[in-house]
């Protein structure tokens, strides 16, 4: 039982450390969440449409 509690404390500490690190990085640079939310399947489709629009515009 002691081992399980120690393991849970270590995992909770690592998760908390990661959360604080992400928060500090977001405050300093402000890019992490924008990157996470724009990397979905809709973002790649939007990027593909923008690329096609730029290519078709340059052929004139």
N, C-alpha and C positions, 0 to 999 in steps of 0.2 A: 504494500500500500504506500509506503514511504517513497518507493521508486516511482510509482505512478504520479504522486503529487509533485515530486521533483521534476519529472518529465513535463507535466502540465505547466509548471512554473517557468521552465526553460522555453517552452514553445510560446507561452504568453509573452515572455520578455522579448523574444525574437520578433513576434508580430508587432508588439508595441514599438520596438526599435525601428522596424521597417516603416510603420505608420508615421513616426516622428520624422524620419529621414525624408519620406515623400512630402510631408507637409513643409519642411524647411526648404527642400528643393523647389517646391511649387511657389513658395513665397519669394525665393531668390530669383529663379529663372522664369517661372510661370509657363512651362511648356509641357509638363508630363501629362496632365489630364487632357489637354487639347490633342496630344498625340494619341492617347488611349481611345478617345472618343471619335477620332477621325480615321482610325485604322480598320473600321468595320467594312462589310461588303458594299455598303452604299457609298462609302468614300472612294473605293476603287472604281466604281462605276462613274462617279462624278469626275474623277481624274481622267478616266478614259474619254468621257464626253468632252472635257476641256481640251484634251490632246487632239481629238478629232476636229474640234472647232478651230483650233489654231492651225492645224495642217490644212484644212479646207480653205481657211482664210488666206493662207500664204500662197495658194496656187493661182490666185487672180493676177 
